[in-house]
Amino acid sequence: MEPRPILFSFRRCPYAMRARMALLVSGVAYEHREIILRDKPALMLAASPKGTVPVLLLADGRVIDESIDIMGWALACGDPEGWMDRADLHRVAAFDGAFKHHLDRYKYRTRHGVDPLVHRAAAMEMLVELDADLAGQDYLGGTMRGFTDIAIFPFVRQFAGVDPDWFEANAPDRVRAWLAALTGSALFDRAMARHQRWVPLSA
């Protein structure tokens, strides 16, 4: 039997979430290794010294340690829902960059020493633009979820979780419905399955 790719992951990491969802929808069989970020395994650090998840070790020795690249690799292996047909890499870059910047300063206010409400407002401006693009459709690009939806929604979910009551009262209607559909999906449930921490046999 050919060795399976190995995914080092952390359940709550939004980058790992989108990588897991792409791997699952692609149908690629892989080995899941759940880690604890404060005690990263030596094998993962040897493969990817930057020490962030997700990290995918391929059977041929290649290492993919960017979540967007893991999504692309998985969907190149299998894309039954046509996610790549609905890939807006410009929007993904905006959410990975500007939205994540504002999210971190809203969520981790004491760490950054900034006014969190300024950054909440800036992130909300991006969600208003997102809401406009969801007019007349359930997902970005049509009636079915695609690459862009999966790539950005974990960060919107994280934003919503900082103050759920405020989000429910203030976020645009279409964004809230879009987020609820994605987080309520069977695919997301599978991606969020709990795994025991992986421990090397020699540990």
Rosetta silent file (secondary structure, phi, psi, omega in degrees, C-alpha in Angstrom):
SEQUENCE: MEPRPILFSFRRCPYAMRARMALLVSGVAYEHREIILRDKPALMLAASPKGTVPVLLLADGRVIDESIDIMGWALACGDPEGWMDRADLHRVAAFDGAFKHHLDRYKYRTRHGVDPLVHRAAAMEMLVELDADLAGQDYLGGTMRGFTDIAIFPFVRQFAGVDPDWFEANAPDRVRAWLAALTGSALFDRAMARHQRWVPLSA
SCORE:     score description
SCORE:     0.000 S_00000001
   1 L     0.000  132.562  179.946    0.000    0.000    0.000 S_00000001
   2 L   -68.562  136.500  179.777    1.338    3.417   -0.958 S_00000001
   3 L   -59.714  144.845  178.440    2.047    5.633    2.069 S_00000001
   4 L   -85.449  151.829  169.357   -0.548    8.285    2.770 S_00000001
   5 L   -60.083  151.376  179.689    0.244   11.972    3.038 S_00000001
   6 E  -113.756  127.277  178.237    0.597   13.107    6.645 S_00000001
   7 E  -110.853  118.455  169.084   -1.158   16.247    7.856 S_00000001
   8 E   -87.611  127.218 -170.598    0.015   17.969   11.008 S_00000001
   9 E  -144.375  163.780  172.930   -2.948   19.979   12.223 S_00000001
  10 L  -135.932  124.481 -166.929   -4.480   21.834   15.158 S_00000001
  11 L   -53.272  -43.568 -172.012   -8.246   21.669   15.414 S_00000001
  12 L   -87.737   -4.788 -178.224   -8.983   25.328   16.154 S_00000001
  13 L   -72.952  124.424 -178.815   -6.530   26.867   13.682 S_00000001
  14 H   -64.892  -31.342  177.217   -8.441   28.555   10.814 S_00000001
  15 H   -66.658  -42.015  178.270   -5.646   27.827    8.365 S_00000001
  16 H   -68.059  -33.467  178.903   -5.756   24.145    9.278 S_00000001
  17 H   -57.799  -50.005 -175.230   -9.560   24.139    9.017 S_00000001
  18 H   -69.210  -32.419  176.376   -9.559   25.147    5.371 S_00000001
  19 H   -65.926  -44.249  179.511   -6.789   22.693    4.538 S_00000001
  20 H   -62.536  -41.364 -179.143   -8.688   19.834    6.185 S_00000001
  21 H   -63.941  -39.644  177.570  -11.894   20.722    4.368 S_00000001
  22 H   -66.732  -42.025  178.007  -10.146   20.693    1.000 S_00000001
  23 H   -62.279  -42.849 -178.778   -8.475   17.369    1.736 S_00000001
  24 H   -65.651  -44.900 -177.529  -11.774   15.853    2.841 S_00000001
  25 H   -69.757  -27.138 -179.155  -13.776   17.065   -0.148 S_00000001
  26 H   -70.848  -24.074 -176.401  -11.042   15.924   -2.538 S_00000001
  27 L    85.926    3.292  178.673  -11.308   12.346   -1.334 S_00000001
  28 L   -68.770  129.384  175.689   -7.553   12.096   -0.750 S_00000001
  29 L   -80.582  129.692 -179.728   -6.746    9.599    1.985 S_00000001
  30 L  -144.954  162.335  177.377   -4.351   11.092    4.510 S_00000001
  31 E   -98.134  124.042 -179.341   -3.092   10.517    8.032 S_00000001
  32 E   -91.459  127.205  175.500   -4.189   13.158   10.526 S_00000001
  33 E  -123.090  105.765 -179.840   -1.735   14.055   13.263 S_00000001
  34 E   -80.729  131.527 -178.708   -3.169   16.438   15.835 S_00000001
  35 L  -118.739  170.555  170.151   -0.584   18.505   17.647 S_00000001
  36 E  -111.885  127.376 -171.266   -0.423   20.923   20.562 S_00000001
  37 L   -64.299  -27.844 -179.610    1.082   24.221   19.516 S_00000001
  38 L   -80.145   -7.346 -178.772    3.060   24.682   22.722 S_00000001
  39 E  -142.649   70.077 -173.781    4.753   21.299   22.232 S_00000001
  40 L   -74.356  137.528 -178.138    5.341   20.848   18.516 S_00000001
  41 L   -68.467  146.452 -177.574    6.723   17.476   17.411 S_00000001
  42 H   -60.781  -35.702 -178.613   10.304   17.352   16.178 S_00000001
  43 H   -63.072  -40.856  178.730    9.257   15.658   12.931 S_00000001
  44 H   -66.477  -43.109 -179.259    6.994   18.562   12.021 S_00000001
  45 H   -67.152  -32.451  176.654    9.660   21.144   12.876 S_00000001
  46 H   -67.653  -35.844  179.931   12.241   19.260   10.836 S_00000001
  47 H   -76.827  -36.961 -176.241    9.914   19.327    7.846 S_00000001
  48 L  -141.802   90.484 -174.803    8.810   22.943    8.352 S_00000001
  49 L   -60.865  -18.294  179.842   11.016   24.966   10.696 S_00000001
  50 L   -67.107  -19.934  169.058    8.587   27.897   10.781 S_00000001
  51 L    75.492   22.780  177.666    6.523   25.782   13.159 S_00000001
  52 L  -111.695  155.135  175.398    3.007   26.663   12.047 S_00000001
  53 L  -102.710  155.598    2.623    0.152   24.394   11.011 S_00000001
  54 L   -85.052  157.889  172.196   -0.970   22.956    8.729 S_00000001
  55 E  -131.066  127.223  179.343    1.968   20.984    7.361 S_00000001
  56 E  -113.311  120.480  176.346    1.432   18.270    4.761 S_00000001
  57 E   -99.674  117.291 -178.842    4.163   15.675    4.238 S_00000001
  58 L   -86.337  159.825 -176.043    3.755   13.925    0.913 S_00000001
  59 L   -62.835  -27.197 -179.327    4.794   10.335    0.289 S_00000001
  60 L   -86.942    6.858  177.159    7.547   11.464   -2.107 S_00000001
  61 L    96.862  -10.566  178.829    9.167   13.607    0.588 S_00000001
  62 L   -70.098  152.167  179.692    7.801   16.972   -0.495 S_00000001
  63 E  -122.509  130.396  174.262    6.509   19.316    2.169 S_00000001
  64 E  -118.465  116.096 -174.217    3.602   21.744    1.732 S_00000001
  65 L  -124.568   23.157  169.252    3.341   24.136    4.651 S_00000001
  66 L  -119.724  131.372 -172.946    1.001   26.848    3.401 S_00000001
  67 H   -61.759  -38.197  179.041   -2.697   26.140    3.802 S_00000001
  68 H   -64.187  -37.921  178.393   -3.678   27.646    0.443 S_00000001
  69 H   -68.928  -35.472  175.579   -1.082   25.453   -1.268 S_00000001
  70 H   -64.483  -42.698  176.420   -2.428   22.397    0.563 S_00000001
  71 H   -58.219  -46.836 -179.489   -5.908   23.264   -0.687 S_00000001
  72 H   -62.592  -41.515  179.374   -4.598   23.595   -4.238 S_00000001
  73 H   -63.748  -46.791 -178.855   -2.707   20.298   -4.066 S_00000001
  74 H   -60.023  -44.948 -176.210   -5.719   18.437   -2.668 S_00000001
  75 H   -73.504  -22.633  172.315   -8.098   19.847   -5.275 S_00000001
  76 H   -69.925  -26.136  176.538   -5.666   19.006   -8.055 S_00000001
  77 H   -78.663  -33.044 -179.425   -6.019   15.402   -6.876 S_00000001
  78 L  -170.892  128.393 -177.356   -9.802   15.575   -6.830 S_00000001
  79 L  -138.052   67.209 -173.048  -12.318   18.409   -7.088 S_00000001
  80 L   -64.804  -23.598 -179.913  -15.762   16.805   -7.222 S_00000001
  81 L   -98.839    3.315  178.608  -17.583   20.040   -6.355 S_00000001
  82 L    65.740   38.436 -178.155  -15.608   22.198   -8.780 S_00000001
  83 H   -58.899  -39.809 -175.072  -14.173   24.441   -6.076 S_00000001
  84 H   -68.187  -18.954  175.412  -11.375   25.723   -8.291 S_00000001
  85 H   -69.338  -16.793 -178.552  -13.947   27.016  -10.768 S_00000001
  86 H  -123.714   50.480 -179.577  -14.941   29.487   -8.055 S_00000001
  87 L  -106.849  112.552  175.785  -11.528   30.597   -6.851 S_00000001
  88 L  -108.388   90.168 -173.958  -11.072   34.342   -6.370 S_00000001
  89 H   -68.150  -25.556  176.775   -7.467   34.508   -5.225 S_00000001
  90 H   -64.707  -45.243  178.645   -7.586   38.294   -4.962 S_00000001
  91 H   -67.419  -39.227  177.790  -10.331   38.108   -2.338 S_00000001
  92 H   -60.010  -43.855  179.284   -8.554   35.281   -0.526 S_00000001
  93 H   -62.829  -37.318  179.203   -5.401   37.411   -0.353 S_00000001
  94 H   -64.665  -40.612  179.860   -7.419   40.339    1.012 S_00000001
  95 H   -75.575  -35.247  175.791   -8.858   38.226    3.814 S_00000001
  96 H   -67.239  -28.683 -177.476   -5.524   36.566    4.552 S_00000001
  97 H   -97.264  -84.176 -173.087   -3.957   40.015    4.705 S_00000001
  98 H   -63.517  -45.941 -177.042   -6.115   42.994    5.675 S_00000001
  99 H   -64.302  -43.970  179.797   -8.997   41.104    7.297 S_00000001
 100 H   -63.636  -37.101  177.150   -6.672   38.904    9.363 S_00000001
 101 H   -58.378  -49.407 -179.142   -4.724   42.007   10.416 S_00000001
 102 H   -70.102  -38.515  178.486   -7.874   43.657   11.755 S_00000001
 103 H   -58.431  -47.509 -178.284   -9.199   40.416   13.228 S_00000001
 104 H   -61.037  -38.174 -177.537   -6.045   39.870   15.284 S_00000001
 105 H   -79.716  -19.088  171.949   -6.159   43.408   16.668 S_00000001
 106 H   -81.985  -45.206 -175.589   -9.830   43.059   17.513 S_00000001
 107 H   -75.974  -42.787 -175.714   -9.517   39.610   19.075 S_00000001
 108 L  -110.655   59.095 -171.285   -6.147   40.037   20.805 S_00000001
 109 H   -60.572  -41.894 -177.225   -6.505   43.670   21.831 S_00000001
 110 H   -70.421  -32.359 -179.949   -4.188   43.598   24.831 S_00000001
 111 H   -64.214  -37.626 -174.396   -1.429   41.868   22.883 S_00000001
 112 H   -97.270  -14.326  177.773   -1.358   44.596   20.246 S_00000001
 113 L    62.376   43.730 -178.231   -2.121   47.603   22.424 S_00000001
 114 L  -127.878  171.444  174.224   -4.626   49.137   20.005 S_00000001
 115 L   -80.049  110.991 -174.938   -8.246   50.255   20.017 S_00000001
 116 H   -65.853  -27.321 -176.935  -10.076   47.044   19.073 S_00000001
 117 H   -70.660  -29.110  174.488  -13.190   48.869   17.912 S_00000001
 118 H   -62.511  -42.608 -178.007  -11.242   50.636   15.177 S_00000001
 119 H   -77.594  -31.602  173.912  -10.172   47.268   13.817 S_00000001
 120 H   -61.609  -42.950 -179.496  -13.620   45.743   14.292 S_00000001
 121 H   -65.180  -39.532  179.694  -15.058   48.534   12.162 S_00000001
 122 H   -66.393  -40.569  177.247  -12.417   48.040    9.459 S_00000001
 123 H   -66.152  -37.937  179.824  -13.099   44.304    9.318 S_00000001
 124 H   -64.630  -33.814  176.297  -16.834   44.972    9.168 S_00000001
 125 H   -58.480  -38.703  178.098  -16.318   47.181    6.112 S_00000001
 126 H   -68.684  -33.251  178.516  -14.883   44.130    4.347 S_00000001
 127 H   -72.762  -30.290  174.723  -17.888   42.071    5.416 S_00000001
 128 H   -64.868  -40.336  175.909  -20.238   44.687    3.984 S_00000001
 129 H   -64.650  -40.018  177.420  -18.438   44.283    0.641 S_00000001
 130 H   -61.783  -42.563  179.715  -18.741   40.524    1.004 S_00000001
 131 H   -59.366  -41.118  179.673  -22.448   40.886    1.683 S_00000001
 132 H   -62.478  -37.445 -179.121  -22.911   42.853   -1.541 S_00000001
 133 H   -75.959  -13.705  176.777  -21.252   40.066   -3.526 S_00000001
 134 L   -90.691    0.338 -179.818  -23.592   37.516   -1.963 S_00000001
 135 L   -60.514  125.230  176.840  -26.667   39.297   -3.338 S_00000001
 136 L    78.267    7.641  179.187  -28.819   36.817   -5.217 S_00000001
 137 L  -151.410  152.888 -177.044  -26.643   33.812   -4.422 S_00000001
 138 L   -79.312  -29.426 -175.830  -25.902   31.593   -1.460 S_00000001
 139 E  -132.588  169.196  178.603  -22.142   31.452   -1.961 S_00000001
 140 L   -72.950  107.382 -179.975  -19.397   33.495   -3.571 S_00000001
 141 L   106.877    0.624  177.252  -19.665   32.574   -7.216 S_00000001
 142 E   147.959 -153.281 -174.901  -23.027   30.856   -7.276 S_00000001
 143 L   -90.264   -7.428 -179.612  -25.313   28.349   -5.653 S_00000001
 144 L  -121.315  147.954  176.385  -22.544   25.995   -4.501 S_00000001
 145 L   -62.734  151.280  179.927  -19.664   26.525   -2.110 S_00000001
 146 L  -143.196 -170.706 -175.245  -16.277   26.978   -3.713 S_00000001
 147 H   -55.500  -46.888 -175.391  -12.619   27.618   -3.023 S_00000001
 148 H   -63.936  -44.098  178.126  -13.088   31.241   -1.953 S_00000001
 149 H   -55.468  -49.822 -175.272  -15.865   30.447    0.512 S_00000001
 150 H   -69.229  -34.230 -177.437  -13.847   27.746    2.204 S_00000001
 151 H   -69.930  -33.454 -173.554  -10.638   29.768    2.223 S_00000001
 152 H  -104.179  -22.225 -171.821  -12.070   32.821    3.975 S_00000001
 153 H   -66.096  -29.115  177.596  -14.953   31.676    6.159 S_00000001
 154 H   -59.497  -30.185  179.199  -12.803   30.315    9.041 S_00000001
 155 H   -77.874  -35.045  174.706  -11.605   33.877    9.652 S_00000001
 156 H   -66.562  -39.607  175.828  -15.123   35.288    9.494 S_00000001
 157 H   -59.661  -42.511  179.492  -16.149   32.576   11.953 S_00000001
 158 H   -65.428  -40.725  177.566  -13.329   33.642   14.253 S_00000001
 159 H   -61.278  -45.243  179.974  -14.400   37.278   13.941 S_00000001
 160 H   -62.035  -32.395 -175.718  -17.992   36.362   14.795 S_00000001
 161 H   -76.868  -13.033  179.145  -16.830   34.441   17.845 S_00000001
 162 H   -64.949  -44.110  177.595  -15.132   37.407   19.515 S_00000001
 163 L  -145.513   83.786 -173.916  -18.517   38.908   20.456 S_00000001
 164 H   -57.232  -38.597 -179.280  -21.295   36.671   19.121 S_00000001
 165 H   -65.699  -42.170  178.442  -24.143   38.887   20.307 S_00000001
 166 H   -64.300  -43.131  179.891  -22.659   41.957   18.634 S_00000001
 167 H   -61.475  -45.940 -178.826  -22.039   40.014   15.433 S_00000001
 168 H   -60.571  -36.499 -177.134  -25.581   38.668   15.357 S_00000001
 169 H   -82.074  -23.415 -169.781  -26.989   42.160   15.828 S_00000001
 170 H  -120.978  -21.170 -178.096  -24.679   44.000   13.428 S_00000001
 171 L   -70.813  147.400  179.226  -23.294   41.734   10.722 S_00000001
 172 L   -59.284  145.933 -174.514  -25.015   41.911    7.321 S_00000001
 173 H   -57.108  -46.354 -175.655  -27.824   39.401    6.868 S_00000001
 174 H   -67.459  -34.841  177.153  -26.367   37.618    3.857 S_00000001
 175 H   -65.285  -42.409  179.261  -22.978   37.225    5.540 S_00000001
 176 H   -64.238  -40.443  178.701  -24.609   35.705    8.604 S_00000001
 177 H   -67.027  -41.643  177.971  -26.625   33.275    6.476 S_00000001
 178 H   -60.930  -45.962  179.864  -23.544   32.361    4.431 S_00000001
 179 H   -64.468  -41.642 -179.974  -21.497   31.730    7.560 S_00000001
 180 H   -63.433  -38.415  179.985  -24.272   29.652    9.130 S_00000001
 181 H   -65.764  -40.327 -178.204  -24.541   27.488    6.011 S_00000001
 182 H   -73.091  -43.174 -179.845  -20.821   26.780    5.949 S_00000001
 183 H   -74.769  -18.898  178.058  -20.433   26.113    9.656 S_00000001
 184 L   -92.329    5.587 -175.968  -23.592   23.998    9.629 S_00000001
 185 L   -80.641  155.188  176.112  -22.398   21.746    6.820 S_00000001
 186 H   -64.368  -33.134  179.179  -21.577   18.074    7.165 S_00000001
 187 H   -63.679  -43.328  178.947  -18.161   18.803    5.658 S_00000001
 188 H   -64.905  -39.779  176.713  -17.350   21.281    8.419 S_00000001
 189 H   -57.698  -43.635  179.253  -18.500   18.763   11.023 S_00000001
 190 H   -64.843  -41.977 -178.270  -16.102   16.211    9.564 S_00000001
 191 H   -66.834  -25.634 -177.866  -13.266   18.718    9.455 S_00000001
 192 L   -98.566   12.567  176.567  -13.852   19.610   13.107 S_00000001
 193 L   -57.949  142.030 -178.891  -13.859   16.043   14.382 S_00000001
 194 L   -81.991  138.532  177.883  -11.801   15.713   17.543 S_00000001
 195 L  -125.281  146.071  172.144   -8.570   13.747   17.409 S_00000001
 196 L   -66.275  149.110  176.293   -6.295   12.564   20.160 S_00000001
 197 E   -59.748  133.780  177.760   -2.968   14.325   20.305 S_00000001
 198 L   -78.644  130.629  178.646   -0.431   12.542   18.126 S_00000001
 199 L  -126.035  125.569  178.219    2.538   11.204   20.032 S_00000001
 200 L   -57.904  146.612 -178.108    5.533    9.608   18.248 S_00000001
 201 L   -61.122  -27.850 -177.752    6.015    5.951   19.074 S_00000001
 202 L   -84.173   -6.323 -176.832    9.505    6.691   20.346 S_00000001
 203 L   -71.866    0.000    0.000    8.247    9.387   22.752 S_00000001
